Amino acid sequence: MSNVIYHMTQVFLPVELKAALDSGAQDYDDIVFFLTTTADAGNRLMQLEKRASTATICNAANWLKTAGVILKNKLNADSGVTDVNYAWTTEPDATDLTTAYALLNDIKAKHNALNAKLDSDGGVSQTDYAAQTTVAAADATTPATAITLINECLSDLRALCDLLDADLTVADTNYEALVCANKPAALTASTTKDASANVTASKTNIRITFSTKVSDGNGADYVNTKLSEKYNLAAGDCIAINVKVPVAPSGDYITGNFDVLE
């Protein structure tokens, strides 16, 4: 195993550190950077968030969009189903977190509306689709809530297809096989680590260290935070660096080195 140093210069927050190799499973040992801020914008508490990356969130949201289109088309063509106007989201594909939130929230709404429509469809024998597969997770407004919503949508979509395959009056019995082909695995949920101390408003350039090799502590120009273990990243995951409660999101940026063990 060897160390690889990644260097970033004036990158605005949030910053996502991802697995260095396509195969993933790298360990982040030392995360050291300088935070440059707007002096009068208030104190900042830096935070690391291990989770599925933005790209992974977008890919999963787009898969759900495509899978839902396959589902509604099958229902509209199924000879056992009475209604022929089942619908799914027409939101644009997810390309960033903002578009992913909009898409996921509409997928949730369309999934639950489709359940209600199945329950009232005269050609469908079961009337408990909504009771069994309603998506109850909160709307996506952050990466953490988006991941929770994605994981529930993935699970509930498969459960819905399994119910359709077992429904006595629905003609087709291959909903799960076709709709859920290449279904993504559940995404890595969000876990966070706060810095040991705030960066005060009077400091505009301060060294932030998250490491297994330091103890918690801070001084005039640094904040050190001890990590209990290395961050291990699988492919598709990231460590997001951000201010826990952003106070100047358009003005804060970092310059730093990130020590990755490969």
Secondary structure, 3 states (H helix, E strand, C coil): CCEEEEEEEEEECCEEEECCCCCEEEEEEEEEEEEECCCCCCCECEEEEEEECHHHHHHHHHHHHHHHHHHHHHHHHCCCCCCCCCCCCCCCCCCCHHHHHHHHHHHHHHHHHHHHHHHHCCCCCCCCHHHHHCCCCCCCCCHHHHHHHHHHHHHHHHHHHHHHHHCCCCCCCCHHHHHCCCCCCCCCCCEEEECCCCECCCCCEEEEEEECCCCCEECCCEEEEECCCCEEEECCEEEEEEECCCCCCCCCEEEEEEEEEC
